Amino acid sequence: MSSGEGYLLIGPVSRDHIVRGDSHEVKAGGAVYYYSRLLSHLGVRHTALVTISEDDSELLEEFPDKTRIVPVYHDRTVEFENIYSNGDTAGRTQRSNFAENPIEVEDLEGLASLDWTAVLAGPLLPSDIPLRTLEFLGERYRLYTGLQGYLRHPQGRSVILKHAGHIWRVMEAGDGVFLDVNELGTISDNPLRALRMLAEHTPEAVVTCGRRGSVICHGGSRTRIRAVRAVRELDPTALGIPTWQPMYMPEEWWGRRRLEGLHP
């Protein structure tokens, strides 16, 4: 497959409320939004299929000019409130309105026949990308999925992480998954056992561990990546999976293309 159309990004655009001490900022958010910013910076072609309320379409103006946007309109935009107590970036309380805005197979009409390098799925909640849609895409393209959305569940308005019964099928639908160390804990309390379980259901997994860096699991092997120390942390939102996933994909794909050329 050639890289004709570049990358297809799918998932919701959120209205994010960032609260740090007395500071309250409202802006566009969601994994797909951050994927698009990084891919634009890298000069990689991409299209973003996003869910949003038409009343909040001004959030789409925050996407980079290089991003081709295909909106799927729903009644409500998903909202998240990220509260960093005393400005501490290491701890976060998260709340949501838990708007249900699924991307159905039918929403992919006109896109599913194109020549995508790969699909990056960035759900924020379990309802965002149904399993049927994931499996449809995984049968046609290389599919890499952020697991966080499938592991987030409501407790009142608060967001908690909890194991999802169909998470193995989510992993098996594609070629790799991305999650953080807290999300890994929903699979098993024992990190090494959790990594072994991941390896049984997906060829590749990237686990981000905050200031401790990341772990890449591939073919039963594990590679630890040290974190780059920030000079100053302004906002930790999207410093994990939404940054790692698009950075990992182009390098991984281009490397394989070069190897394929050397070994026909």
C-alpha positions in Angstrom: 0.0 0.0 0.0 1.3 3.4 -0.9 1.0 6.5 1.4 -1.4 8.1 -1.1 -3.9 9.8 1.3 -1.6 9.9 4.4 -3.2 9.1 7.8 -6.8 8.9 8.7 -7.5 10.1 12.3 -10.8 9.3 13.9 -12.4 10.3 17.2 -14.2 13.1 18.9 -13.2 16.8 19.4 -13.7 17.8 23.0 -14.2 21.0 24.8 -11.6 20.9 27.5 -11.6 22.9 30.7 -8.1 23.1 32.2 -8.2 24.1 35.9 -4.9 24.8 37.6 -5.3 26.7 40.9 -7.1 29.9 40.1 -6.5 29.5 36.4 -9.3 28.2 34.1 -8.7 27.7 30.4 -11.2 26.5 27.8 -9.9 25.0 24.5 -10.2 22.3 21.9 -9.0 18.9 23.0 -9.1 15.2 22.2 -6.5 12.8 21.0 -7.3 13.5 17.3 -6.8 17.2 17.8 -3.3 16.6 19.2 -2.5 14.0 16.5 -3.3 16.6 13.9 -1.1 19.3 15.4 1.9 17.0 15.6 1.4 15.5 12.1 1.0 19.0 10.7 4.3 20.0 12.3 6.0 16.9 10.8 4.6 17.7 7.4 2.6 14.4 7.2 -0.6 14.3 5.2 -3.7 13.5 7.2 -7.4 13.7 7.4 -9.4 14.0 10.7 -12.9 12.4 10.9 -14.3 14.0 14.1 -17.5 14.1 16.0 -18.7 17.4 17.4 -21.9 19.4 17.9 -22.6 21.9 15.1 -23.1 24.5 17.8 -19.4 24.1 18.8 -18.0 24.1 15.3 -15.8 27.0 16.2 -13.5 24.5 18.0 -12.6 23.1 14.5 -10.9 26.5 13.8 -8.2 25.5 16.3 -7.1 22.7 14.1 -4.0 23.3 11.9 -4.6 24.7 8.4 -3.0 21.6 7.0 -5.6 19.3 8.5 -8.4 18.2 6.3 -11.4 17.9 8.6 -14.5 15.8 8.0 -17.0 16.6 10.8 -19.8 14.2 11.9 -22.3 16.3 13.8 -24.1 15.1 17.0 -26.3 16.9 19.5 -23.6 17.5 22.1 -19.9 17.9 22.1 -18.1 15.8 24.7 -16.6 17.9 27.5 -13.8 17.2 29.9 -12.7 19.1 33.0 -9.1 18.4 34.0 -8.4 19.7 37.5 -4.8 19.9 38.7 -4.9 20.3 42.4 -2.7 23.2 43.6 -1.3 23.4 40.1 0.3 19.9 40.5 0.8 18.4 37.0 1.4 14.9 38.5 -2.2 14.5 39.8 -5.4 15.1 37.9 -9.1 14.9 38.7 -11.2 14.4 35.6 -14.9 15.0 34.9 -17.0 14.7 31.8 -20.5 15.2 30.5 -20.1 11.7 28.9 -21.8 12.7 25.6 -22.3 9.7 23.4 -21.2 10.4 19.8 -20.4 7.1 18.1 -18.6 7.0 14.7 -20.4 4.3 12.8 -19.2 2.4 9.8 -21.7 4.4 7.7 -19.9 7.7 8.7 -16.8 6.4 6.8 -18.6 6.5 3.5 -16.3 8.1 0.9 -13.2 7.6 3.2 -13.1 3.8 3.5 -12.2 3.3 -0.1 -9.2 5.6 -0.1 -5.5 4.6 0.2 -4.6 5.4 3.8 -1.1 4.8 5.1 -2.7 3.8 8.5 -5.6 4.8 10.7 -5.1 6.3 14.2 -8.1 5.8 16.4 -8.4 8.3 19.3 -11.6 7.5 21.4 -12.1 9.5 24.6 -15.1 7.4 25.9 -16.2 3.8 25.3 -19.1 4.9 23.0 -16.9 7.0 20.6 -15.7 4.2 18.2 -17.8 1.1 18.4 -16.0 -2.3 18.0 -17.8 -2.8 14.7 -16.2 0.3 13.3 -12.7 -0.7 14.6 -13.0 -4.1 13.1 -14.2 -2.7 9.8 -11.1 -0.4 9.6 -8.7 -3.1 10.9 -9.7 -5.4 8.1 -8.8 -2.7 5.5 -5.9 -0.7 7.0 -3.1 -0.8 9.5 -4.9 0.4 12.6 -3.4 1.8 15.8 -5.7 2.5 18.7 -5.5 4.6 21.9 -7.1 2.4 24.6 -7.9 5.2 27.1 -11.4 5.8 25.8 -12.4 2.2 26.2 -11.2 2.1 29.9 -12.9 5.4 31.0 -16.2 5.0 32.9 -18.6 7.4 34.8 -18.8 7.6 38.5 -21.3 10.4 38.8 -19.6 13.1 36.7 -16.2 11.9 37.6 -14.1 9.7 35.2 -12.7 6.5 36.6 -10.6 3.8 34.9 -12.0 0.3 34.8 -11.4 -2.9 32.9 -13.6 -3.3 29.9 -14.8 -6.8 29.0 -14.3 -6.4 25.3 -10.9 -4.8 25.5 -9.2 -7.9 24.1 -11.3 -7.6 20.9 -10.4 -3.9 20.7 -6.7 -4.9 20.8 -7.2 -7.7 18.3 -9.0 -5.5 15.8 -5.8 -3.6 14.9 -2.0 -3.7 14.7 -1.1 -1.9 17.9 -2.3 0.0 20.9 -1.3 2.9 23.1 -2.1 3.4 26.8 -0.5 4.9 30.0 0.7 3.1 33.1 -2.5 3.9 35.0 -4.6 2.4 32.3 -2.3 -0.6 32.3 -3.3 -1.2 35.9 -6.9 -2.0 34.8 -5.6 -5.1 33.0 -3.6 -6.4 36.0 -2.2 -5.0 39.3 1.1 -6.6 38.3 2.7 -4.5 35.6 4.8 -7.4 34.1 1.8 -9.6 34.0 -0.2 -6.9 32.3 2.5 -6.4 29.7 2.5 -10.2 29.0 -1.3 -10.1 28.6 -1.0 -7.2 26.2 1.5 -9.3 24.1 -1.1 -12.1 23.8 -3.6 -9.8 22.1 -1.7 -7.2 20.1 1.5 -7.3 18.0 2.7 -3.9 19.4 1.9 -1.8 22.5 3.3 1.5 23.8 2.9 2.3 27.5 3.7 5.8 28.7 4.9 6.2 32.3 5.0 9.9 32.8 8.3 11.2 34.0 9.7 7.6 33.9 9.5 7.5 30.1 7.8 4.8 28.1 7.9 1.0 27.4 7.5 -0.4 23.8 6.3 -4.0 23.6 6.9 -5.7 20.3 6.9 -9.4 19.4 7.4 -10.4 23.1 10.4 -8.1 23.6 10.3 -4.8 25.7 12.2 -1.6 25.1 12.3 1.2 27.7 12.5 4.8 26.4 13.7 7.4 28.8 11.7 10.6 29.2 12.9 13.9 27.9 13.0 16.3 30.8 10.9 19.5 30.3 12.5 22.8 31.1 9.1 24.1 32.2 5.7 22.3 32.3 2.8 24.6 31.3 0.1 22.1 30.6 0.6 18.3 30.8 -2.6 17.6 28.8 -1.7 15.5 25.7 1.9 15.0 26.7 1.4 11.2 26.8 -0.5 9.1 24.3 -1.7 11.9 21.9 1.9 12.9 21.4 3.4 9.5 21.3 1.0 7.8 18.9 1.5 10.0 15.8 5.3 10.3 16.5 5.6 6.6 16.7 3.6 5.8 13.6 5.4 7.7 10.9 8.9 6.5 12.0 7.7 2.9 12.4 6.0 2.9 9.0 8.7 4.6 7.1 11.3 2.3 8.6 9.4 -0.7 7.4 9.0 0.7 3.9 12.8 1.2 3.7 13.3 -2.4 4.8 10.8 -3.7 2.3 12.7 -2.0 -0.4 16.0 -3.7 0.7 14.4 -7.1 1.1 11.8 -7.7 -1.6 
